[in-house]
Amino acid sequence: MAVPAAASVRDANRYRPPQVTGLVDLLDRQVRERPHARALVVTGERVQLSYRVLASLADEVAARLRGAGLGRGDAVGLICANTAEFVVALLGAARAGLVAAPLDPVLPEAQLSARLVALGARAVLVDASASGRDVRLPVPSWSLRVDVSGAGTAAVALEPGICDSVQVQGAARELSERDALVLFTAGTTDRAKMVPLTHANVAASVRTICATYELGPDDATVAVMPFFHGHGLFAALLSSLASGGCVLLPERGRFSAGTFWDDMRAVHATWFTAVPAIHEILLDRSEREYPGAQAPPLKFVRSCSAPLNTATQRALERTFGAPLLSAYGMTESSHQATSEPLPQRGALRQGSVGRPTGVAVRVVDRSGRACPAGVEGEVWVQGATVARGYLADGDESARTFVDGWLRTGDLGALDEDGYLSLTGRIKNLINRGGEKISPEHVEDILAGCPGVAEAAVFAVPDAVYGQRVGAAVVVREPDGVGREEILRYCRDHLAAFEVPDRLELVTALPYTAKGGLDRKAVQARYAP
């Protein structure tokens, strides 16, 4: 399919890689060279905060945290939405030599507490959205507020208490001032793993993302994905700030489809990144809400964190008039590991998540031997963005990090040109009488059926085959495509053993906080 050319093709000679060594100096170049340039656009009034103002706020927070008795390498939690408070707290903690651990603000009290205790956080910074909840946490909780004026000035309100000198507890014993972040993987409290990322990991990730998309001071985006996860944190926030661009933080710090295009126009956005579920929402609402010729011209649109079906990709490109670039990453690799290139830098390939970006990628068989081109195996990643392991989990670290390689648990294949295609997760495979079925593959086929909006495929226990294939399908119109039509489409496009034995039409599917399909919830709801 021909992809519309970007509205403005950047001259390669103008691209300047960011000069950063981590979170500590993320803003330094911009403060020196462009102090009055806009860094953030915040609040419902869309007030612009300059790089100089943002750096000043971060320095103020750093001074107050050091004054509270926190020392280099200490861990602090961040419970904030996508607000100015999050950005100031993150950069302030880094400038104080602390290790920041962002947490999902909507987690129940028990899960927040369990993660803070497991980490060994000395304190937690919360913004207004979190401090308004009646939540009692096991560590000192300090409310942080950034007061912004219409003129673009701002002040910090933070009055931390004094942290007494204590012996470091929990996983924080494994941290040092080389570390910048601790991110929690997706999962329940007892299964979420803690991933330590150094300043060097952060710098490598930011440089790679900026280079892949040639981000610079002329670029701007809207923060769609939450900052407590790598997708929003690295791809939208940190890469934009390191490259001198601008990030609009939606009102109340959360994505809103109703205001998205107004936000994009207000900041003159040149790109955005999101999970497929959000792309689907924007596409479904585009007939009513996409501003057409009044929309800002986009260089590209990015999709990551979950598989994007081909039909949606093509529809998005036609609607938004920009190439949609699929990327692949994980928390353990500081987000991005592969991406499709900008159209002027390489070919776009349907069904691919692109080529390696700043890392080495190989696909191996069960014995750890490299698979030939086109042969499916487990995807392994190695490079400067890869974490050293998990905190307080030596056994899982030994299984996942092998001789410098990250075993992703994803199935895929590399073609002769090094483009990676993903076929599913090893742990998600359905075993139907010895036939291994990828639910992601079946979901992609279902999503291509006319009238189907989205689908989730799961294993149904079976006394004869061990497992059978089940599917929950959301249709675009209540009186549209029916169950038998969907199954007929499946029979025409799938092997017989892959066709769902059980198919339910549902109104909505459950999603995780980071925007991916919640497979555990799907299994619990529809498999019994």
Solvent accessible surface area in square Angstrom, and as a share of the most:
residue,aa,sasa,rsa
1,M,108,0.48
2,A,96,0.75
3,V,42,0.24
4,P,56,0.35
5,A,88,0.68
6,A,16,0.13
7,A,71,0.55
8,S,75,0.48
9,V,93,0.54
10,R,29,0.10
11,D,74,0.38
12,A,56,0.44
13,N,138,0.71
14,R,143,0.52
15,Y,41,0.15
16,R,136,0.49
17,P,79,0.50
18,P,6,0.04
19,Q,117,0.52
20,V,8,0.04
21,T,98,0.57
22,G,1,0.01
23,L,1,0.01
24,V,70,0.40
25,D,28,0.14
26,L,3,0.01
27,L,1,0.00
28,D,53,0.28
29,R,17,0.06
30,Q,9,0.04
31,V,45,0.26
32,R,156,0.57
33,E,84,0.38
34,R,69,0.25
35,P,36,0.23
36,H,128,0.57
37,A,23,0.18
38,R,65,0.24
39,A,0,0.00
40,L,0,0.00
41,V,6,0.03
42,V,4,0.02
43,T,56,0.33
44,G,35,0.33
45,E,140,0.63
46,R,89,0.33
47,V,17,0.09
48,Q,101,0.45
49,L,0,0.00
50,S,17,0.11
51,Y,0,0.00
52,R,130,0.47
53,V,32,0.18
54,L,0,0.00
55,A,8,0.06
56,S,66,0.43
57,L,8,0.04
58,A,0,0.00
59,D,68,0.35
60,E,68,0.30
61,V,0,0.00
62,A,2,0.01
63,A,50,0.39
64,R,68,0.25
65,L,0,0.00
66,R,117,0.43
67,G,56,0.54
68,A,1,0.01
69,G,44,0.42
70,L,9,0.04
71,G,33,0.32
72,R,155,0.56
73,G,10,0.09
74,D,15,0.08
75,A,1,0.01
76,V,1,0.00
77,G,0,0.00
78,L,0,0.00
79,I,3,0.02
80,C,4,0.02
81,A,5,0.04
82,N,9,0.04
83,T,25,0.14
84,A,7,0.06
85,E,20,0.09
86,F,2,0.01
87,V,0,0.00
88,V,0,0.00
89,A,0,0.00
90,L,0,0.00
91,L,1,0.01
92,G,0,0.00
93,A,0,0.00
94,A,3,0.02
95,R,43,0.16
96,A,3,0.02
97,G,7,0.07
98,L,1,0.00
99,V,0,0.00
100,A,1,0.01
101,A,1,0.00
102,P,2,0.01
103,L,4,0.02
104,D,11,0.06
105,P,7,0.04
106,V,92,0.53
107,L,25,0.12
108,P,71,0.44
109,E,72,0.32
110,A,77,0.59
111,Q,49,0.22
112,L,3,0.01
113,S,23,0.15
114,A,38,0.29
115,R,22,0.08
116,L,1,0.00
117,V,92,0.53
118,A,48,0.37
119,L,1,0.00
120,G,13,0.13
121,A,7,0.05
122,R,34,0.12
123,A,1,0.00
124,V,0,0.00
125,L,1,0.00
126,V,8,0.05
127,D,2,0.01
128,A,71,0.55
129,S,61,0.40
130,A,10,0.08
131,S,54,0.35
132,G,70,0.67
133,R,84,0.31
134,D,135,0.70
135,V,39,0.22
136,R,200,0.73
137,L,34,0.17
138,P,70,0.44
139,V,26,0.15
140,P,65,0.41
141,S,60,0.39
142,W,18,0.06
143,S,63,0.41
144,L,1,0.00
145,R,124,0.45
146,V,13,0.07
147,D,61,0.32
148,V,41,0.24
149,S,45,0.29
150,G,73,0.70
151,A,94,0.73
152,G,12,0.12
153,T,82,0.47
154,A,29,0.22
155,A,57,0.44
156,V,16,0.09
157,A,29,0.23
158,L,1,0.01
159,E,151,0.68
160,P,29,0.18
161,G,38,0.37
162,I,129,0.65
163,C,13,0.08
164,D,107,0.56
165,S,116,0.75
166,V,88,0.51
167,Q,146,0.65
168,V,53,0.31
169,Q,104,0.46
170,G,22,0.21
171,A,2,0.02
172,A,6,0.05
173,R,162,0.59
174,E,89,0.40
175,L,19,0.09
176,S,42,0.27
177,E,99,0.44
178,R,146,0.53
179,D,1,0.01
180,A,1,0.01
181,L,0,0.00
182,V,0,0.00
183,L,2,0.01
184,F,21,0.09
185,T,16,0.10
186,A,64,0.50
187,G,33,0.32
188,T,64,0.37
189,T,47,0.27
190,D,126,0.65
191,R,138,0.50
192,A,18,0.14
193,K,55,0.23
194,M,18,0.08
195,V,0,0.00
196,P,1,0.00
197,L,0,0.00
198,T,16,0.09
199,H,25,0.11
200,A,68,0.53
201,N,13,0.07
202,V,0,0.00
203,A,2,0.02
204,A,10,0.08
205,S,2,0.01
206,V,0,0.00
207,R,99,0.36
208,T,21,0.12
209,I,1,0.00
210,C,0,0.00
211,A,52,0.41
212,T,24,0.14
213,Y,0,0.00
214,E,14,0.06
215,L,2,0.01
216,G,7,0.07
217,P,71,0.45
218,D,87,0.45
219,D,6,0.03
220,A,1,0.01
221,T,0,0.00
222,V,3,0.02
223,A,1,0.01
224,V,6,0.04
225,M,4,0.02
226,P,25,0.16
227,F,1,0.01
228,F,30,0.13
229,H,21,0.09
230,G,2,0.02
231,H,0,0.00
232,G,0,0.00
233,L,0,0.00
234,F,1,0.00
235,A,0,0.00
236,A,1,0.01
237,L,0,0.00
238,L,0,0.00
239,S,0,0.00
240,S,4,0.03
241,L,1,0.00
242,A,3,0.02
243,S,8,0.05
244,G,1,0.01
245,G,3,0.03
246,C,2,0.01
247,V,0,0.00
248,L,3,0.02
249,L,5,0.02
250,P,7,0.04
251,E,94,0.42
252,R,187,0.68
253,G,5,0.05
254,R,113,0.41
255,F,49,0.20
256,S,43,0.28
257,A,13,0.10
258,G,48,0.46
259,T,61,0.36
260,F,2,0.01
261,W,13,0.05
262,D,74,0.39
263,D,8,0.04
264,M,0,0.00
265,R,101,0.37
266,A,44,0.34
267,V,0,0.00
268,H,129,0.58
269,A,1,0.01
270,T,24,0.14
271,W,2,0.01
272,F,0,0.00
273,T,3,0.02
274,A,0,0.00
275,V,0,0.00
276,P,14,0.09
277,A,19,0.15
278,I,21,0.11
279,H,0,0.00
280,E,18,0.08
281,I,74,0.37
282,L,4,0.02
283,L,27,0.13
284,D,71,0.37
285,R,69,0.25
286,S,17,0.11
287,E,169,0.76
288,R,170,0.62
289,E,56,0.25
290,Y,48,0.18
291,P,29,0.18
292,G,34,0.33
293,A,101,0.79
294,Q,116,0.51
295,A,13,0.10
296,P,15,0.09
297,P,91,0.57
298,L,9,0.04
299,K,14,0.06
300,F,0,0.00
301,V,2,0.01
302,R,0,0.00
303,S,2,0.01
304,C,1,0.01
305,S,33,0.21
306,A,35,0.27
307,P,93,0.59
308,L,30,0.15
309,N,23,0.12
310,T,36,0.21
311,A,50,0.39
312,T,5,0.03
313,Q,8,0.04
314,R,99,0.36
315,A,18,0.14
316,L,2,0.01
317,E,2,0.01
318,R,163,0.60
319,T,43,0.25
320,F,11,0.04
321,G,34,0.33
322,A,1,0.01
323,P,0,0.00
324,L,1,0.01
325,L,0,0.00
326,S,11,0.07
327,A,6,0.05
328,Y,16,0.06
329,G,17,0.16
330,M,32,0.14
331,T,12,0.07
332,E,21,0.10
333,S,0,0.00
334,S,0,0.00
335,H,5,0.02
336,Q,3,0.01
337,A,0,0.00
338,T,0,0.00
339,S,3,0.02
340,E,1,0.00
341,P,10,0.06
342,L,3,0.02
343,P,48,0.30
344,Q,65,0.29
345,R,103,0.38
346,G,24,0.23
347,A,55,0.43
348,L,48,0.24
349,R,77,0.28
350,Q,71,0.32
351,G,51,0.49
352,S,7,0.05
353,V,21,0.12
354,G,0,0.00
355,R,85,0.31
356,P,48,0.30
357,T,18,0.11
358,G,60,0.57
359,V,19,0.11
360,A,48,0.37
361,V,19,0.11
362,R,78,0.29
363,V,6,0.03
364,V,2,0.01
365,D,53,0.27
366,R,237,0.86
367,S,76,0.49
368,G,27,0.26
369,R,156,0.57
370,A,77,0.59
371,C,24,0.15
372,P,96,0.60
373,A,57,0.45
374,G,58,0.56
375,V,70,0.40
376,E,92,0.41
377,G,7,0.07
378,E,18,0.08
379,V,0,0.00
380,W,19,0.07
381,V,0,0.00
382,Q,64,0.28
383,G,32,0.30
384,A,67,0.52
385,T,1,0.01
386,V,19,0.11
387,A,5,0.04
388,R,112,0.41
389,G,5,0.05
390,Y,16,0.06
391,L,5,0.02
392,A,70,0.54
393,D,49,0.25
394,G,57,0.55
395,D,102,0.53
396,E,41,0.19
397,S,19,0.12
398,A,71,0.55
399,R,144,0.53
400,T,15,0.09
401,F,30,0.13
402,V,44,0.25
403,D,132,0.68
404,G,51,0.49
405,W,34,0.12
406,L,2,0.01
407,R,96,0.35
408,T,13,0.07
409,G,17,0.16
410,D,17,0.09
411,L,19,0.09
412,G,0,0.00
413,A,17,0.13
414,L,35,0.18
415,D,51,0.26
416,E,160,0.72
417,D,87,0.45
418,G,24,0.23
419,Y,7,0.03
420,L,0,0.00
421,S,42,0.27
422,L,58,0.29
423,T,48,0.28
424,G,7,0.07
425,R,73,0.27
426,I,75,0.38
427,K,146,0.62
428,N,32,0.16
429,L,50,0.25
430,I,2,0.01
431,N,62,0.32
432,R,38,0.14
433,G,53,0.51
434,G,52,0.50
435,E,78,0.35
436,K,106,0.45
437,I,1,0.00
438,S,17,0.11
439,P,3,0.02
440,E,18,0.08
441,H,77,0.34
442,V,0,0.00
443,E,21,0.10
444,D,58,0.30
445,I,33,0.17
446,L,0,0.00
447,A,14,0.11
448,G,30,0.28
449,C,6,0.04
450,P,101,0.63
451,G,32,0.31
452,V,2,0.01
453,A,13,0.10
454,E,41,0.18
455,A,13,0.10
456,A,0,0.00
457,V,4,0.02
458,F,8,0.03
459,A,14,0.11
460,V,14,0.08
461,P,97,0.61
462,D,35,0.18
463,A,114,0.88
464,V,124,0.71
465,Y,84,0.32
466,G,45,0.44
467,Q,58,0.26
468,R,63,0.23
469,V,0,0.00
470,G,0,0.00
471,A,0,0.00
472,A,0,0.00
473,V,0,0.00
474,V,16,0.09
475,V,29,0.16
476,R,104,0.38
477,E,112,0.50
478,P,127,0.80
479,D,144,0.75
480,G,41,0.40
481,V,23,0.13
482,G,25,0.24
483,R,98,0.36
484,E,94,0.42
485,E,84,0.38
486,I,0,0.00
487,L,9,0.05
488,R,132,0.48
489,Y,48,0.18
490,C,0,0.00
491,R,136,0.50
492,D,107,0.56
493,H,94,0.42
494,L,16,0.08
495,A,42,0.33
496,A,94,0.73
497,F,61,0.25
498,E,24,0.11
499,V,20,0.12
500,P,7,0.04
501,D,60,0.31
502,R,74,0.27
503,L,7,0.03
504,E,61,0.27
505,L,80,0.40
506,V,25,0.15
507,T,134,0.78
508,A,58,0.45
509,L,14,0.07
510,P,20,0.13
511,Y,81,0.31
512,T,45,0.26
513,A,59,0.46
514,K,49,0.21
515,G,15,0.14
516,G,7,0.07
517,L,36,0.18
518,D,37,0.19
519,R,63,0.23
520,K,100,0.42
521,A,28,0.22
522,V,3,0.02
523,Q,68,0.30
524,A,76,0.59
525,R,138,0.50
526,Y,22,0.08
527,A,6,0.04
528,P,127,0.80
